[in-house]
Amino acid sequence: MKIVWKMFHHTPTTILLLLSVTLVGATSNMRRRMGESIAGECRTPYSKHENEVMREAFEKINLDKRQTTEIVFDVHFNVVAANITEAGGWVPDSQIERQFEMLREGFSGHGIFFQFGSTTRILSSNWHHNLNVPEDDILERMLINYGTLFRKGGATSLNINLILFGSDDETYGFGLPPSLYRAYPELDGIYVRFTSLPGGASRARQGSTAVHEAGHWLGLWHTFQDGCEGEGDGVADTPAEAGPASGCPIGRDSCPTLPGLDPVQNWMDYSAEGCRDSFTAGQVARMQAASRYRIDVLS
Ligand SMILES: *[C@@H]1O[C@H](CO)[C@@H](O)[C@H](O)[C@H]1NC(C)=O
C-alpha cells in the first residue's frame, strides 16, 4: 500500500510547487482559521472571526427582499474516484439521485430550494486518496488546485465533493461557511465521505452528512458550539449543548442550568442516522439570511 501511495503522490507535488508562491498568504490564514474546529464527524472550520463576519453580514440583509425573492441553488456533484468501482469511489448515479432528494427534503418547507445541476466524475487515484481536510499547507494547496479545476458556478452553486477522507475513520465531511467565500472561492462547497450517501457502504451515515454540511454552507454552526458557555451557535432557539450527541439521546440535558433539552434531533448535531431530521425556525431564518448573502452580496 505504501508504494502505491507514493507513486500517486509523486505527480501532484510537481504541480503544487508551481502554485506555492502565490498561495503562501492564503494558506497560513486558512490554517489559523481551521485551528479552532472540533474533531469528530464534521471538520467545518469555526472561528470567532467567521462568526463575527457572518453576524454583521446577516444583520444587513433586507428582510422584505428575503421574503419576496425565491431562493434557489444549483447543485453540482463532483465524484473523486480512484477507479470505476464503487469501492474506489465511483458512486452510482442512483445514490447521487437519492442524496439530492434527501438534501431537497431536508430544506423543503423552509423556502430554500435546490435544483440539480451536474455530476462530474474525476478519475484520479491521487485526488481520491489524498484530498482531505485542509489542515496543512500541502492539503490546502491540493484542495485549491482541485477546486480551481473542478468547482462549478459561483457563490450560489452548491458543489458537493464526494471524497474518501482516507486519513481517519472519524471524519465524514466539512462545509465552507459563506464568510469564507471571498477568501477561498475555489474551495466553496461541501466535502462529504463518498460512502455516506443513501445506499452507500457506510453503516454510520446514509445521507445525513450532506444535509448537515449544507447547513454549514448556509451559515449554521454546530448546535453544541461553545458548549454550555459563550455565544453558542448564534441561534436563539437551539438550546445550549455541552458537546455532540451520539446515538439518539432524546431528553438529554447536558447544560442543566440553561433552558431547554439538547437539540439532538437537529441536523446540526452529530446524532445517529435517522435521529437528526430538523432545523429550528431560528436556524431557518439564519440560513435565509445566509442565502440572500450568497445571492445578493457574494454573487
Ligand atoms: C479500486 O480502488 C479501491 C480503493 O483504492 C481499491 O481498494 C480497489 O482494489 C480498486 N479496484 C480495482 C478494480 O482497481
The ligand as a Gaussian input file, in Angstrom:
#p B3LYP/6-31G(d) Opt

LIG

0 1
 C      -10.335000       0.485000      -6.757000
 O       -9.849000       1.355000      -5.737000
 C      -10.029000       0.871000      -4.438000
 C       -9.572000       1.964000      -3.485000
 O       -8.256000       2.339000      -3.733000
 C       -9.281000      -0.423000      -4.249000
 O       -9.498000      -0.922000      -2.957000
 C       -9.749000      -1.437000      -5.277000
 O       -8.960000      -2.608000      -5.184000
 C       -9.640000      -0.858000      -6.674000
 N      -10.248000      -1.789000      -7.600000
 C       -9.743000      -2.025000      -8.819000
 C      -10.504000      -2.995000      -9.662000
 O       -8.727000      -1.484000      -9.211000

